[in-house]
Amino acid sequence: MLAEVDSTYVERSVDRSLMRLGVERLDLVQFHWWDYQVPGYVEAAVELSRLRDQGKIANIGVTNFDVPRLMEILDAGVPVVSMQAQYSLLDERPRNGMIDLCRSRNIAFICYGTVAGGFLSERWVGRREAGGGLTNRSLIKYKLIIDDFGGWDLFQELLATLGRISVKHRCDIATVASRAVLDWDHVAAIIVGATNASHLSANRKIVDLQLDAGDVRAIQEVLRQRQGPQGDVYSLERDRTGRHGRIMKYDLHQKENFAT
């Protein structure tokens, strides 16, 4: 049985973050709610707004909310400044209403997953289809996205196209994949990972890379063949009985529905 996420719990979570960071105000709180079946996400967002008015929070963002629930939060008067969700050449679900909503409400859109856990890289060019041997949760998650995108053959076609563009611009495939998303309409920023220092120089190239019209056209020729994934932001991952939802980890917190 999940404990109730009330105003006291929300404030304690924010106070804990303030103490850990040693600051008087959090620059940005990204709010996520695991299970819409459990009520309280609007009330929790309103409490974050109250803490913003008190000066404990500078800005409120949300993570992986879908269009109807984000609308509820906005209609409650919560001043959301950013929306963070998965968005990549393989996964364009934010285009199913979320980008339009963010544009209309002046909400910055922040992307993660632009390299699909490393699948969008030279490592997978020409490789046989990854099967049941995948043990990394992230790779399993993004392999399901590839399946929905159109399967391994279409994925390899995308990699080949990105590979030709990367050779042309003297960078790597991940850089091209990330730059392409950063150039999409209403994308304010992308989140990139660097597991070691060797990744930093490649990540810096994302800023300098300029894709030309031919590059964009070549990528779009592949993307026009996509089949999915379908639905709103994070809808597949929230379905715990489905292929995507079954691999998600939902027991991250005692009160699993509230995360900052």
C-alpha positions, 0 to 999 in steps of 0.5 A: 500500500503506497503512503500518501504523498501530501504537502508535508512529504513534498516539502520534506523532499525539497528540504532534503535536496536543499540540504544535500546541495547546500543551497538556499534555493533549487534552480529547477525541480523536475517533477515526475509521477509514476502511476496516474492511478494513484491520485495527488499529482496535481496537488503535489505540483500545486505544493511545489508552486507554493514552495516556489512562492516561498523562495525554496524553488526557482523553477518547476519542470515536469518529466514524462507527463502526458498531454492530459495530465500536464494540462491539468497541472497547468490549469491548476495554475502551476508555472511549469517552465520545462518538460523533459521526455524521451525524444530521438530519431527512433522515438518521436512520441512527443510530436503526438501533441506534447510539442504543440502544447509546450509551444503554446504555453512557452514551456521549454522541451528537454530531451533525453535518450537521443542516442538510444542508450548507445544504439545510435553509434558505430558499435551497432553498424552492420551488427546482427540483431540484438536478441535475448542476450541483452542484460542491460536494462537500458539496452533492453528498453531501447531495443523495444523502441527499435522494434516499434520503430520498424525493426532491425533492418530499418534501424540499420538503414538509419545507422548507415545514413547517419554514418555517411553524414558523420564521415562527411562532417568528421564526427561520430554517429551519436553526434549526428543523431543528437544534433538532428534532434537538437535542430527539431522544432521547439527543442530547447536542450538535449541531455547527453551522458559521458561515462568517461572523459573520452566522451567529452570531446565528442559531446562538444562537437554537437554544438559546432555541428551544422547539418545541411539540407541534404543531411536533413533530407537523407535522415527524413527519407529513412524516418518516413518509413517508421512505424512507431512507437505510437501514443503519448509521452511515456504511455508505453512505459506506464503500462506495467502489463505491456512489453515496455512497462514490464522492464521498468523499475517502479520501486525507486522510492518508498513513495514511488509516485513522487520524484524530484 
